Amino acid sequence: MIEHELVIIGGGPAGLSAAYGAYENGVRDILIIERDARLGGILNQCIHNGFGLHKFKEELTGPEYAQRYIDLVNQTNVKIKSDTMVLDLSKDKVLHCISAKDGYETIKAKAIILAMGCRERTRGAITIPGDRCAGIFTAGAAQKYCNIDGYLVGKKVVILGSGDIGLIMARRMVLEGATVAADVELCPYSNGLNRNVVQCLNDFDIPLYLSHTVTDIVADENDGRVQKVIISEVDENKKPIPGTEREIECDTLLLSVGLIPENELSQNAEIEIDPRTKGPIVYDNLETSVEGIFACGNVLQVHDLVDFVSMEAERAGKNVSEYLKNGEVNSTLIKVENKEQVGYTVPQYIRKDSTDEDAVQISFRVRSPMKNKRIVVEANGSELASFPRLNLAPAEMENIKISRDKLKDVDVIDISIKEMQK
Amino acid sequence: MSNSYDFIIIGCGITGSSIALELSKYEAKVLILESSNDVSMGTTKANSGIIHGGYDPKPGTLMARLNVEGSKLTKELAGILNFHYNQVGSLVVGSTESDHKIINELFTNGTTSKIPGLKLLKTKKEVHDLEPNLNPNFDYALFAPTAAVVAPWEECLAFAQTAVGNGAEIKLNAKVTSIKKEGDQYVVTASDEKYCGTNVINCAGTQADIVYKLALGKDSDKSFEIIPCKGEYYLLDKNQGNLVSHVIFQTPSAVGKGVLVAPTIHNNLIVGPNADYEVCSRNDTSTVQKNIEYVAQSAVRSVPGINFRENIRNFSGVRATLKDYDDFLIAESEYLPNFYNFAGIKSPGLSCGPAFGKELIRIMGNKFTFKANSSFKYYPLPIYFKELSDEEKVAAIKLDNRFGRVVCRCESITEGEIVRAMHSIIPGRTVDGIKRRTNAGMGRCQGGFCGPKVFDLIKKEFDLDAEDILFDRNGSNIVMAKTKGEK
C-alpha cells in the first residue's frame, strides 16, 4: 500500500489552497488526488472575471485564479495524481482509487483533507413537472458545454433560479448569441450576489421575475426539445397561484437552483453530516467527526466567493500541520447554535482547549435579506460579541471571529441576528 | 423478394424482445421493426421495474398464468444474461378489516395460481419485524418471496441482443405505416422500406391497435381499442433506498392497486404510480403537478419517513390497457391468419417477460415447423466495472486503460464501459441510450457532470457533428450551435 502523510481529495480551489497551506506550515509529504485531467476544478469553466478581489486584490478570471494556486503548488514538492477517481474512503484513512495511468490503487494517509466541492441540484430535486425532453440543463453543465467544449446549448433561454451560476450563464448565453427571455426566481429576492444581478441581468435587459417559478415544461410535437415553459407567480408559502400562469417560448431551460456538497465519500468514512449544510460537522479547526480527516471549501459549506474558499482551505492546511505534529486535541466542547435568522453555522463545535488559532472563526448564512442589523453571539443570555452589518443577504456568507478569551466559561453559544442598539 | 422473413415482429419492448429471443432458438428468419431509435423505448423503460408475485390477477387468466411462469424464467435468465435482478420479495400491507379481507383473497388467488412461498403475516410485530419503517398501523400483510426488482431496459436489451446475435435482424427508426396481405405473405412498410413476412407478431404496446387497424384495412372497426393510462413516479436518492427492503404495496381497492414503495435494482427508492386516464395520450410521458403530489401523499401513508427532498427524478410511463377487457389479449387474429396480437400488455407484463415468447410457440402449435437452431447461444450483458472484484478491476484496466477513467462519478461508471456500449450488438448512440446500457447518468447528479463527457465520447466514437448528437429520442438534439468554430 502506498503511504502519504497528507492526502487531499480534490484539486480545485479548496484542494490547492489546502495543499499550499499545509506545505507553508511544514508538511512535506502531500498528495492531491484530482478526478479531472487538470487541476483547478470548476474554476476552469468560470471564464468570467471577478475572482480574487479579496485574496489577491485584483480581478481575475476563474482559470487565472486557479493558475495562481497551481503555480504556488508547483513550486513545492506536493505530488499530484490527476485523472484519478477516489472510489472509496474508510474511517481509518485508506483510499481506494483508480486511474487510466496507474490502475487500481489503495493509499493510506495519516491525515486527509476533503475538498471534493459540490454538485448542482437538478430538476428532480425540485420536482418540476412537464415533458421530459432535451433542452433542460443545470447551469453548470451548460457552462461546461459553452466555455470548455465550445457549444451553445440553446438559442432562446429561460433561467430558473438566480444563483450566481445562473446569473453568470444568463450573460454568457447572450454574449454567445442566444436570447435570454427571463430569469425566474422562487424567492422574493435574488439568490445571487448583487453585483451579478446588476452586471448579468440589468445590463443586458434580462427581466427577473421574483416570486415566480416554472410550473410546466412543454416539448415540441416529437417530444424532442423544449418548446415553451409555463411560469406562475407564487404565494408567501412558495406555492404557485392559480390564474397567474404565463407562457414563455424557449428552446432551453437552465436550472440554477442550488448546490449540494458532495459528501458520498465522507459518508463512506462514517463522517457525521450536518443536515443543514449537507457538509461534515466540524470543530473549529475544520476537523470532522473522524479524527485526522478535515474538510474545507464547498464540500463543507457552499461558499459565495472562491476567495473565502481559499482562506478556509489554507486554514485547514495549517490546522492539519498542527494535527500531524501534535495529534488530536482532547478538549471539552462548546456547541455553536444557530438561532434567529441564522441558517446554520460552521463550525458546529468549538474545542475549548485548542490552541490552534487565537480567534475562532464562524461562518453562516442568514435566512432572508435584512438591513441595519447586528450579528450577536450570546451565551447563557448575555452577549459575548456583536458585529454590526448594513446589509445581510442569504446570497452572502457571513464570517465572524471571536476571541478564545471570551469563550472560557461557556458550553453553548448562540448566533443570531438582532436589531441595532438605539 | 429479398426482404422476406418467416416472422416480422412489430415493436421491441419487453414483449417483442422476448418473442425475438424465443424465435432465435429456432431456425427461422426473424425481423424486428422498432419505430423508436432504440429498443425498450415505450412502456418497458418507464414502469415500476417489479417482477410481481402473481397473486393479483384472477387465477386462470393469461395474466396469472404468464406471471407465474415469467417470474420463474426471469430469475433464470437474469443469471444467464446478466441483467440486474434482485429477489427482494413483496408485501401487500393493510390495517382495516376490509384490507384483511382483500389480502386474504389475494392469498387465495395466489395459492390457486400455485405461487411458491406465499405467507400471511397476521400481527403488527410480524409486519414491522420485516419492515420497521412502515406506518405503525399496518397489522396484516401478504408476503410473496418470489417478487423481485429488475432493470427492465436491461432485460429487454439482453433479450434483443441475444436474438440479433443469433441472426435476427433489427431495424430501428422503422415506423410501420402499412400492412398488406399479398397471397400468403404480409407486406409491411416501415419508413418507406417494404418487408415481406409469413407471420406478423404485433407487439406494439400502446400503439398495438393502430398497427392492427393498418392490417385490418377496411375492417379496422373489428380491432380492439387501447386506452392509454399514465403512471407517474418519483425516483429518490440512494440514501432513501434502505427505507424498505421489500416491494411495499398498499391493499388494492376499487380505485386501483395503489402506490408502491420499493428499493430499485440500483438501491434507489422508487415511489409510484398513479393511474391517469384523463389527460394522457399514447406518447404523453410528461409529469403533472397534481399527479405527483398524489403519488407522494399516497406513498407516505405506507412509509411515513420518505424524504421527498431527496428526489432525483420524476418520470412517467403509459400503460396499454384494453377497452372493456381485463386481461392480455394474446391470440392469432380471427380475421387475419398468421397475424398474432400481443395486446393490452399492461402490468404484470414485465413480470411475464420471457413467457411471452414461450406463449407464442405454444399458440402457434404446428403452424410453423420449429426446428432447433443448433448454434443458438446467449449474449449476456457485460458486468459493470464497479461490480468486479479488485483483481478483476486491475486486470480490466491492464487490458484497456479506459476502464481506469471514471466518467460518471455518482455511479462510478468508466470510459471503458461507455465505449463498449457504443460498440455492442445493439449500440447505444444517444446519451440516454448509453445511460440504459451502462448506468452512467442514472445517479444523483442526473448527468450534470457526465452528460457533456458522454456527449464527447459519442461524438468521437461515431464521428458525429455535435449538433446531431441526441439526448434520447429523435429530435432531442442537445446542442444547437458551435461557439468557437470546430473543436
Interface residues (C-beta under 8 A of the other chain):
Chain A: R35 D83 M85 L87 I98 S99 A100 K101 D102 G103 Y104 R119 E120 T122 R123 G124 A125 T127 P129 G130 D131 R132 C133 A134 T138 G140 A141 K144 Y145 C146 I148 D149 G150 Y151 L152 V153 G154 K155 E176 G177 T215 D216 I217 A219 D220 N222 D223 G224 R225 P240 D251 E264
Chain B: Y234 L235 N283 T285 S286 T287 V288 Q289 I292 F308 R309 N311 I312 R313 N314 F315 S316 K386 D390 K393 V394 I397 K398 N401 R402 G404 R405 V406 R409 C410 S412 T414 E415 R444 C445 Q446 G447 G448 F449 G451 P452 F455 D456 A466 L470 F471 D472 R473 N474 G475 S476 N477 I478 V479 M480 A481 K482 T483 K484 G485 K487
